[in-house]
């Protein structure tokens, strides 16, 4: 998910999406521990998506507090 798409989400939707992505990352890690994933970059992409979402969530909350 790209930054412009994330910025369009409301704070509530963004928080829900972050939780879903964290669950997805956990599932990917567990699957990789059991048997190797075909595409290890999925874990990297999931981590970066979560970080991007958390950054935009922080920016949004900071703007609302001004």
N, C-alpha and C positions, 0 to 999 in steps of 0.2 A: 504494500500500500504506500503510495507516494504522499509526500507532505501536503500538497494542495487538497488531496482527497481527505486526509485526516483533519485538516483545518475546518472542513465543512461540517464535521460532526459536532454535536452538542457535547457538553462536559459529561453528561450522564451516559450518552452513547459511547463516548470515548473511553470512559471508565469500564464499561461493560466489555468493549472490544479488547481492552488491555487484559482483562481477566481471561477472556477467551484465548488470546494469543499466549498468555502464560501457561494455560492448560495445554495448548497445542505444543509449546516448547517442551513441557514436561513429558508429554506423550512421545515426542520425537526422541528425547533423551532415553526414555525407558525402552523404546523399540530398538534404539541403537545399542543399548547395553545387552539386550537379548540376542539380537542378530544385527550385523552391520547394515547400515542404510546404503541404498544404492547411490544416493546423492547427499553427501555430508554437508553441502552448502545450504541445505534446508535449515539446519540448526543455526548456522550463521545468519541467514536471512531472517529467521524468526527472532533472534536476539536483537538484531538491528531494527526490526520493525517495532519491537517493544520499546526500545530506547527512543526511537523517533516519536512514538506515541506519548511516552512519558514526558519528553521534552516539550512537545506541543501542548500537552495538558498543563504543564507548569507555566508556560507562556500565557495560556488562556486565563488561568487563575490569577496570574500577576496583573494582567490587563483589567480584569474585573475588580481587583482590589484598589485600583487607582482612582 
